Amino acid sequence: MVFPNPLSLILVMLIFIPLERLLTLRREQGIFRRSWQLDSTYFLLNGIFIGAGLKLILLAALVLSALIVPSEFRSWVGSRPFWIQLPVVLLLSDLGFYAAHRMFHKIPWLWRFHAVHHSIEEMDWLAAHRVHPFDQILTKGASILPIIALGFSPDVIAAYAALYQWQSLLIHSNVKINFGPLARIFASPHFHHWHHANHKEAYDKNFAGQLSFLDALFGTLHMPANQMPEKYGTNMPVPKSYGSQLAYPFQPDVYKPVKQATPQEP
């Protein structure tokens, strides 16, 4: 079982709570905003399920690489310099994330799982943890399976994992940070807040986790200059407790509308 590291939690709180107070996007939103207890539960419990699922993905990647990828090629990939491997890992992993994320929006049954994450109505670093374990296992699995199977070095994969985690917290945060020209390359709070926006023009946009230029490349970028969303969330009737949200995707169709043109629309 994987349990949250108390020292990691303290470090994250020491960084993001002051950051959200100093560079606040929405000043009316306090630290103990609505649903903070729910998102704290996600932080405390989700790692148990996600950790177990990702171990299975890791095992699958190792078996797949042994069957398909020549060992000489894996050795060659893993021996490249760190500064060459890391950008390639970022690109390959985010392509996998983009594809999986887009499927979770486009396939009605998968959207039921992802709607849990889009039920967030107030954005901050803690809200980043509100994600159905099945959703997280598949999207993270799509990111790590190719880079493990191809033989990238453990140090590079560890660096990628750390960058992913910190960037994920940042892009959900209640902060007003301008990446400048880099916003067209890397995912920023501005970029990801629009992904969570309950605005019709923003539905099914900004799927990348780290590299915003992928959305520009695939025609799914929506990032209005100098403008942030007024409303977050989904019109789907997602329940409010941890257990009921985990069970939500498995409810019968009569419980909620799943046939829809866009995720946030009823």
C-alpha positions as CSV (number, residue, x, y, z in Angstrom):
1,M,0.0,0.0,0.0
2,V,1.1,3.6,-0.7
3,F,0.4,6.1,2.0
4,P,1.1,9.9,1.7
5,N,4.4,11.1,3.1
6,P,3.7,13.6,5.9
7,L,6.9,15.4,5.1
8,S,5.8,15.8,1.5
9,L,2.5,17.2,2.6
10,I,4.2,19.7,4.9
11,L,6.6,20.8,2.1
12,V,3.7,21.2,-0.3
13,M,1.7,23.2,2.2
14,L,4.7,25.4,3.0
15,I,5.1,26.3,-0.6
16,F,1.6,26.5,-2.0
17,I,-0.3,28.1,0.8
18,P,1.9,31.2,0.9
19,L,2.1,31.2,-2.9
20,E,-1.7,31.3,-3.1
21,R,-1.8,34.1,-0.6
22,L,0.9,36.2,-2.3
23,L,-0.2,35.7,-5.9
24,T,-3.9,35.1,-5.4
25,L,-6.2,34.8,-8.4
26,R,-9.4,34.8,-6.4
27,R,-9.0,36.7,-3.2
28,E,-12.5,35.8,-2.0
29,Q,-11.5,32.1,-1.9
30,G,-10.0,31.1,1.5
31,I,-7.7,28.3,2.4
32,F,-10.6,26.3,3.9
33,R,-12.9,26.8,0.9
34,R,-15.8,24.6,0.1
35,S,-15.0,20.9,-0.3
36,W,-11.5,21.1,1.2
37,Q,-12.4,18.1,3.4
38,L,-13.3,16.1,0.4
39,D,-10.1,16.9,-1.4
40,S,-8.1,16.2,1.7
41,T,-9.6,12.7,1.7
42,Y,-8.5,12.2,-1.9
43,F,-5.0,13.2,-0.9
44,L,-4.9,10.8,2.0
45,L,-6.5,7.8,0.4
46,N,-6.1,7.9,-3.4
47,G,-2.4,6.9,-3.3
48,I,-3.4,3.4,-2.0
49,F,-5.4,2.6,-5.1
50,I,-3.3,4.5,-7.6
51,G,-0.1,3.0,-6.3
52,A,-1.4,-0.5,-6.7
53,G,-2.7,0.2,-10.2
54,L,0.5,1.8,-11.4
55,K,2.5,-1.2,-10.2
56,L,0.5,-3.3,-12.6
57,I,1.2,-0.9,-15.4
58,L,4.9,-1.0,-14.5
59,L,4.9,-4.8,-14.7
60,A,3.1,-4.7,-18.0
61,A,5.6,-2.2,-19.4
62,L,8.5,-4.4,-18.3
63,V,6.9,-7.5,-19.9
64,L,6.1,-5.5,-23.1
65,S,9.6,-4.2,-23.4
66,A,11.1,-7.6,-23.0
67,L,8.9,-9.1,-25.7
68,I,8.9,-6.2,-28.2
69,V,11.8,-3.8,-27.7
70,P,15.3,-5.1,-28.4
71,S,17.6,-5.0,-25.3
72,E,20.3,-3.3,-27.4
73,F,17.9,-0.4,-28.2
74,R,16.8,-0.1,-24.6
75,S,20.5,0.1,-23.5
76,W,21.2,2.7,-26.2
77,V,18.2,4.9,-25.1
78,G,19.2,4.6,-21.4
79,S,22.8,5.6,-22.0
80,R,22.0,8.9,-23.7
81,P,22.9,12.0,-21.8
82,F,20.4,13.2,-19.2
83,W,19.8,16.5,-21.0
84,I,18.8,14.6,-24.2
85,Q,16.6,12.0,-22.5
86,L,14.5,14.3,-20.4
87,P,13.0,16.4,-23.2
88,V,12.2,13.2,-25.1
89,V,10.6,11.7,-22.0
90,L,8.5,14.9,-21.5
91,L,7.3,14.8,-25.1
92,L,6.5,11.0,-25.2
93,S,4.8,11.0,-21.8
94,D,2.7,14.0,-22.5
95,L,1.6,12.6,-25.9
96,G,0.4,9.6,-24.0
97,F,-1.3,11.8,-21.4
98,Y,-3.0,13.9,-24.1
99,A,-4.4,10.9,-25.9
100,A,-5.7,9.3,-22.8
101,H,-7.1,12.6,-21.4
102,R,-8.9,13.3,-24.7
103,M,-10.5,9.8,-24.7
104,F,-11.8,10.4,-21.1
105,H,-13.6,13.4,-22.5
106,K,-14.9,11.9,-25.7
107,I,-16.0,8.4,-24.6
108,P,-19.1,8.6,-22.5
109,W,-18.3,5.7,-20.2
110,L,-14.8,7.1,-19.5
111,W,-16.2,10.6,-19.0
112,R,-18.1,9.3,-16.0
113,F,-14.8,8.7,-14.2
114,H,-13.3,12.0,-15.4
115,A,-16.4,14.0,-14.4
116,V,-15.2,13.5,-10.8
117,H,-12.2,15.7,-11.5
118,H,-14.3,18.2,-13.3
119,S,-16.7,18.5,-10.4
120,I,-14.1,20.9,-8.9
121,E,-15.7,24.3,-8.6
122,E,-12.9,26.1,-6.7
123,M,-9.4,25.7,-8.0
124,D,-6.4,25.3,-5.7
125,W,-3.4,23.0,-5.1
126,L,-5.4,20.6,-3.0
127,A,-8.2,20.3,-5.6
128,A,-5.6,18.7,-7.9
129,H,-5.9,15.5,-5.9
130,R,-9.6,15.1,-6.6
131,V,-9.5,12.5,-9.4
132,H,-11.0,9.0,-9.6
133,P,-8.3,6.4,-9.1
134,F,-9.3,4.5,-12.3
135,D,-8.9,7.8,-14.3
136,Q,-5.5,8.5,-12.7
137,I,-4.2,5.0,-13.2
138,L,-5.1,5.0,-17.0
139,T,-3.8,8.5,-17.7
140,K,-0.6,8.1,-15.8
141,G,-0.2,4.6,-17.2
142,A,-0.5,6.0,-20.7
143,S,2.3,8.4,-19.8
144,I,4.8,6.0,-18.2
145,L,4.3,2.8,-20.2
146,P,6.1,4.0,-23.3
147,I,9.0,5.6,-21.5
148,I,9.6,2.6,-19.3
149,A,9.2,0.2,-22.2
150,L,11.7,2.1,-24.3
151,G,14.4,2.0,-21.6
152,F,14.9,5.5,-20.5
153,S,17.0,5.7,-17.4
154,P,15.5,5.6,-13.9
155,D,17.0,9.0,-13.0
156,V,15.4,10.7,-16.0
157,I,12.0,9.0,-15.2
158,A,12.3,10.1,-11.5
159,A,13.0,13.7,-12.7
160,Y,10.0,13.6,-15.0
161,A,7.8,12.3,-12.2
162,A,8.8,15.1,-9.9
163,L,8.2,17.7,-12.6
164,Y,4.8,16.3,-13.4
165,Q,3.8,16.3,-9.7
166,W,4.8,19.9,-9.0
167,Q,3.5,21.2,-12.3
168,S,0.1,19.5,-11.6
169,L,-0.2,21.2,-8.3
170,L,0.8,24.6,-9.8
171,I,-1.6,24.5,-12.7
172,H,-4.6,23.8,-10.4
173,S,-3.5,26.5,-7.9
174,N,-5.4,29.6,-7.1
175,V,-2.6,31.8,-8.4
176,K,-2.1,34.4,-11.0
177,I,1.2,33.7,-12.7
178,N,2.2,34.8,-16.1
179,F,4.4,32.4,-18.0
180,G,4.8,34.9,-20.8
181,P,5.9,33.4,-24.1
182,L,6.6,30.1,-22.4
183,A,2.9,29.7,-21.9
184,R,2.7,28.6,-25.5
185,I,5.1,25.7,-24.7
186,F,4.4,24.7,-21.1
187,A,1.1,24.2,-19.4
188,S,0.4,27.1,-17.0
189,P,-2.4,27.9,-14.4
190,H,-4.0,30.1,-17.1
191,F,-4.0,27.2,-19.6
192,H,-5.4,24.6,-17.2
193,H,-8.0,26.8,-15.5
194,W,-9.6,27.1,-18.9
195,H,-9.7,23.3,-19.2
196,H,-11.8,23.3,-16.0
197,A,-14.0,26.2,-17.1
198,N,-17.7,25.7,-17.3
199,H,-17.9,27.9,-20.3
200,K,-19.2,26.4,-23.5
201,E,-16.3,27.8,-25.6
202,A,-13.8,26.0,-23.4
203,Y,-15.4,22.5,-23.4
204,D,-13.0,19.8,-24.6
205,K,-9.9,22.1,-24.7
206,N,-6.4,22.1,-23.3
207,F,-5.8,18.4,-22.8
208,A,-2.0,18.4,-22.3
209,G,-0.6,17.9,-18.9
210,Q,2.7,19.6,-19.3
211,L,3.2,20.8,-22.9
212,S,0.6,23.3,-24.0
213,F,1.9,23.3,-27.6
214,L,0.4,19.9,-28.1
215,D,-3.1,21.4,-27.9
216,A,-2.0,24.1,-30.5
217,L,-0.7,21.3,-32.7
218,F,-3.9,19.2,-32.5
219,G,-6.3,22.2,-32.6
220,T,-7.6,22.0,-29.0
221,L,-6.0,25.1,-27.5
222,H,-8.2,27.7,-25.8
223,M,-6.3,30.3,-23.8
224,P,-7.8,33.8,-24.1
225,A,-5.3,36.5,-23.4
226,N,-5.6,38.3,-20.1
227,Q,-8.9,36.5,-19.2
228,M,-9.6,33.8,-16.7
229,P,-12.8,31.7,-16.3
230,E,-15.7,33.0,-14.3
231,K,-17.0,29.5,-13.5
232,Y,-15.6,26.0,-13.0
233,G,-17.2,22.6,-12.7
234,T,-19.6,20.4,-14.7
235,N,-23.3,20.3,-15.1
236,M,-23.2,16.5,-14.5
237,P,-24.8,15.6,-11.1
238,V,-21.6,14.4,-9.4
239,P,-22.2,13.5,-5.7
240,K,-20.3,15.3,-3.0
241,S,-18.6,12.5,-0.8
242,Y,-15.5,10.5,-1.5
243,G,-17.2,7.1,-1.5
244,S,-20.2,8.2,-3.6
245,Q,-17.8,9.7,-6.1
246,L,-15.8,6.5,-6.4
247,A,-19.1,4.6,-7.0
248,Y,-20.5,7.3,-9.3
249,P,-19.2,5.9,-12.7
250,F,-20.8,2.6,-11.9
251,Q,-24.3,3.9,-11.3
252,P,-27.0,2.9,-13.8
253,D,-27.6,5.2,-16.8
254,V,-30.9,6.5,-15.3
255,Y,-28.9,8.1,-12.5
256,K,-27.4,10.7,-14.7
257,P,-27.2,11.9,-18.3
258,V,-24.2,10.4,-20.1
259,K,-25.2,11.0,-23.7
260,Q,-23.9,14.5,-24.4
261,A,-22.1,16.5,-27.0
262,T,-19.6,18.0,-24.5
263,P,-18.7,17.0,-21.0
264,Q,-20.0,19.9,-19.1
265,E,-23.4,20.1,-20.9
266,P,-26.4,18.2,-19.5
